Amino acid sequence: MIVNKKQLADIFGLSERTFTEYQRDPSFPYRAAGRGHDNEYDTTAVHSWLLERATTKGRETTRERLERIRADREELGFASDVKEAIPAEETFDLIEEAIVASRNVLLHGNTGLKKRLDREYKIDLDIEILNAHSHEVLTNISELGEKFALENAEGVEEVDAA
């Protein structure tokens, strides 16, 4: 039976607005009648479409997956264009630079820290206490990094932003 949207809504017990939303899906069956005229809906085709939608709800169709992948690539491309995304090789270089700088501060900043503590607290601190602490911190960070790398190695895949 061919009906208009109001009749369709009454038949299926859904709002006209719901069917307006469904029409945005390219697979929704209806015939656009043009401006000023009612669209036409075949109740059998709409019923089949609603059944298919209900049974595949939560599962991504091949077409939906393709559209999602395309949208993701567009988003990555845009982020790269506006410098919000950094290529993996640049990220690794930046992280490595930050880690080396932090390591140098921890290892070589102890002399300045010792002088400051000696001056402010009027003591003669053994610098080896500070050095041992710095080495312990760096060892802990290194072990955490290795553990993180092992835990995430299997789930990591490189994404091509192009």
C-alpha positions in Angstrom: 0.0 0.0 0.0 1.3 3.5 -0.9 0.8 6.1 1.8 2.0 9.6 2.9 4.2 10.2 5.9 1.3 10.9 8.3 -0.4 7.7 7.4 2.9 5.8 7.6 3.4 7.2 11.1 0.0 6.1 12.2 0.4 2.6 10.7 3.8 1.9 12.4 3.1 3.9 15.6 6.1 6.1 15.1 6.3 9.9 14.8 6.5 11.6 11.5 9.8 13.1 12.7 11.2 9.6 13.1 10.5 8.9 9.5 12.0 12.2 8.5 15.2 11.1 10.3 15.0 7.7 8.6 14.9 9.4 5.2 18.4 10.6 5.8 19.5 7.0 5.4 20.1 6.4 1.7 18.7 2.9 2.1 15.3 4.0 3.4 12.6 3.3 0.8 10.5 6.2 -0.3 9.7 8.2 -3.4 10.3 11.9 -3.1 7.4 13.7 -4.7 9.0 17.1 -4.8 8.3 20.4 -3.2 4.7 21.0 -2.2 3.7 17.3 -2.6 3.7 14.4 -0.1 6.4 11.8 -0.4 5.2 8.3 -1.1 5.9 5.3 1.1 5.3 1.7 0.2 4.3 0.1 3.6 5.7 -3.3 2.6 9.1 -1.9 1.7 9.2 0.3 4.9 8.2 -2.7 7.0 11.1 -4.8 5.5 13.5 -1.9 6.0 12.4 -1.5 9.7 12.8 -5.3 10.2 16.3 -5.2 8.7 17.2 -2.2 10.8 16.0 -3.9 13.9 17.9 -7.1 13.3 21.1 -5.5 12.3 21.0 -2.8 15.0 24.4 -2.4 16.6 26.2 -4.1 13.7 28.0 -1.9 11.2 27.1 -2.6 7.5 29.9 -2.6 4.9 28.7 0.7 3.6 28.6 2.3 7.1 32.1 1.0 7.8 33.4 2.4 4.5 31.7 5.8 5.3 33.2 5.8 8.8 36.7 5.0 7.4 36.4 7.8 4.9 35.2 10.2 7.6 38.1 9.1 9.9 40.6 9.7 7.1 39.1 13.1 6.3 39.3 14.0 10.0 43.0 12.9 10.2 43.8 14.8 7.1 42.2 17.9 8.5 43.9 17.5 11.8 47.2 17.1 10.0 46.5 20.2 7.9 45.9 22.4 10.9 48.9 20.8 12.7 46.7 19.1 15.4 48.0 15.7 14.3 51.7 14.9 14.4 53.1 12.1 12.3 54.3 9.1 14.4 57.9 9.5 13.5 57.9 13.1 14.6 56.0 12.2 17.8 58.7 9.6 18.7 61.4 12.2 18.1 59.7 14.8 20.3 59.1 12.3 23.1 62.8 11.1 22.9 64.0 14.7 23.1 61.8 15.4 26.1 63.0 12.2 27.8 66.7 13.0 27.2 66.2 16.5 28.5 64.5 15.2 31.6 67.3 12.6 32.1 69.9 15.3 31.8 68.1 17.5 34.4 67.8 14.6 36.8 71.5 13.6 36.4 73.2 16.9 36.1 70.9 19.1 38.1 72.0 17.6 41.4 75.0 19.8 41.7 72.8 22.9 41.7 70.3 21.3 44.0 73.1 20.3 46.4 74.4 23.9 46.5 70.9 25.3 47.1 70.1 22.8 49.9 73.5 23.4 51.5 73.0 27.2 51.4 69.4 27.2 52.6 69.7 24.6 55.3 73.3 25.2 56.3 74.3 21.6 55.7 76.9 19.7 53.7 74.7 17.2 51.8 76.5 14.2 50.2 75.7 14.6 46.5 75.7 10.8 46.1 72.3 10.7 48.0 70.8 12.9 45.3 72.6 11.0 42.5 71.3 7.6 43.8 67.8 9.0 44.0 68.0 10.3 40.4 69.2 6.9 39.2 66.4 5.2 41.0 63.8 7.5 39.5 65.3 7.0 36.0 65.4 3.2 36.5 61.7 3.2 37.5 60.7 5.3 34.5 62.7 3.0 32.2 61.0 -0.1 33.6 57.5 1.5 33.3 58.4 2.4 29.7 59.4 -1.2 28.9 56.3 -2.6 30.6 54.0 -0.2 28.7 55.7 -1.0 25.4 55.3 -4.7 25.9 51.6 -4.4 27.0 50.7 -2.2 24.0 52.9 -3.8 21.3 50.2 -6.2 20.1 47.4 -3.6 19.9 49.3 -0.9 18.2 48.9 -0.3 14.4 50.2 2.6 12.4 47.5 4.7 10.7 48.3 6.3 7.4 46.8 9.8 7.5 46.8 10.1 3.7 
